[in-house]
Amino acid sequence: METKINKEFKDFYFVVKKELGDVCFENIIDQLNTHKYFLGQKLGRNPNLEETIESYKNEIFLPVCKLIKNWEFDIAFKKEQRECLYFSFLKHLYLQRKEQPSLNIETVAHDFCLNYGDNKRGRLLVNLLLKCKAC
């Protein structure tokens, strides 16, 4: 069993490294622990490490990584590193969903890019493109 858990953890580490580069893995472990708590609430039991990693990877990590590779983030955050964007966006997502639990992740991503992008021209371009996309 321990070997399987170690393999699962190592596999996830390589996925994180591929998506975010050299990330402070303690931050990912903190995220996993938080996710384990909420997953346990949802399941009504204490999930094991394998379940927690799989759920976090598929429900949080990969969808957010896909978003931060999107054109909006590339335009709005010219100077940011993916690791910083990942954790900043997760915090923003948590705060937004705390106020409005039904918000979808794409809406929160639009808001994040428009309000927190470090590239002013990029934020304006994102705003314009989103308006055009809505037409």
C-alpha positions in Angstrom: 0.0 0.0 0.0 2.8 2.4 0.9 4.5 1.9 -2.4 1.2 2.7 -4.3 0.8 5.9 -2.3 4.4 6.9 -2.9 3.9 6.2 -6.6 0.6 8.2 -6.7 2.4 11.1 -4.9 5.4 11.0 -7.3 3.2 10.8 -10.3 1.3 13.9 -9.1 4.6 15.7 -8.3 5.6 15.2 -12.0 2.3 16.5 -13.2 2.7 19.6 -11.0 6.2 20.1 -12.2 5.1 19.8 -15.9 2.3 22.3 -15.4 3.8 24.9 -13.1 7.6 24.3 -13.2 9.6 24.4 -10.0 6.9 25.1 -7.5 7.1 25.2 -3.8 5.6 21.8 -3.2 4.7 22.7 0.5 2.1 25.0 -1.0 0.6 22.1 -3.0 0.6 19.9 0.1 -1.3 22.7 1.9 -3.8 22.7 -1.0 -4.2 18.9 -0.8 -4.8 19.1 2.9 -7.5 21.7 2.4 -9.0 19.7 -0.4 -9.0 16.6 1.7 -11.1 18.4 4.3 -13.7 19.5 1.8 -13.7 16.2 0.0 -14.3 14.5 3.4 -17.2 16.8 4.0 -18.6 15.9 0.6 -18.1 12.1 1.0 -19.1 11.9 4.6 -15.8 10.1 5.5 -12.1 10.6 5.7 -10.7 10.1 2.1 -7.4 8.4 1.7 -4.3 10.1 0.1 -4.9 8.4 -3.3 -8.5 9.7 -3.5 -7.5 13.2 -2.4 -4.8 13.5 -4.9 -6.9 12.2 -7.8 -9.8 14.5 -6.8 -7.6 17.5 -6.4 -5.8 16.8 -9.6 -9.0 16.4 -11.7 -11.3 18.9 -10.0 -8.9 21.8 -9.1 -5.4 21.5 -10.4 -5.8 20.6 -14.0 -8.8 22.8 -14.7 -7.0 25.8 -13.1 -3.8 25.1 -15.0 -5.8 24.9 -18.2 -7.3 28.3 -17.5 -4.0 30.0 -16.6 -2.6 28.8 -20.0 -5.6 30.6 -21.7 -5.2 33.7 -23.9 -6.7 35.9 -21.2 -4.0 35.1 -18.7 -1.3 35.4 -21.3 -2.5 38.9 -22.3 -3.3 40.2 -18.8 -0.3 38.7 -16.9 2.8 39.3 -19.1 5.2 39.3 -16.1 3.7 36.7 -13.9 5.0 33.1 -13.4 2.5 30.3 -13.7 3.1 29.3 -10.0 2.2 32.7 -8.7 -0.8 32.9 -11.0 -2.0 29.5 -9.9 -2.0 30.3 -6.2 -3.3 33.8 -6.6 -6.1 32.6 -8.8 -7.0 29.9 -6.3 -7.3 32.5 -3.5 -9.5 34.7 -5.8 -11.6 31.7 -6.7 -12.1 30.8 -3.1 -13.1 34.3 -2.1 -15.5 34.7 -5.0 -17.2 31.4 -4.4 -17.4 32.1 -0.7 -19.7 35.1 -1.6 -21.4 33.4 -4.6 -21.0 29.6 -4.5 -22.6 29.1 -7.9 -20.0 31.1 -9.9 -18.3 29.1 -12.6 -14.6 29.0 -12.9 -14.5 30.8 -16.2 -16.4 33.8 -14.9 -14.0 34.0 -12.0 -11.1 33.8 -14.4 -12.5 36.7 -16.5 -12.9 38.8 -13.3 -9.4 37.9 -12.1 -7.8 38.9 -15.4 -9.7 42.1 -15.7 -9.1 43.2 -12.2 -5.7 41.9 -11.3 -3.7 41.7 -14.5 -0.3 43.3 -14.3 -0.4 44.5 -17.9 -2.8 47.5 -18.2 -3.0 47.2 -22.1 -3.6 43.5 -21.7 -6.5 44.0 -19.3 -8.1 46.5 -21.7 -7.6 44.1 -24.6 -9.1 41.2 -22.5 -12.1 43.4 -21.7 -12.6 44.3 -25.4 -12.2 40.7 -26.6 -14.6 39.4 -24.0 -17.2 42.0 -25.1 -16.7 41.0 -28.7 -17.0 37.4 -27.8 -20.4 38.1 -26.1 -21.8 39.7 -29.3 
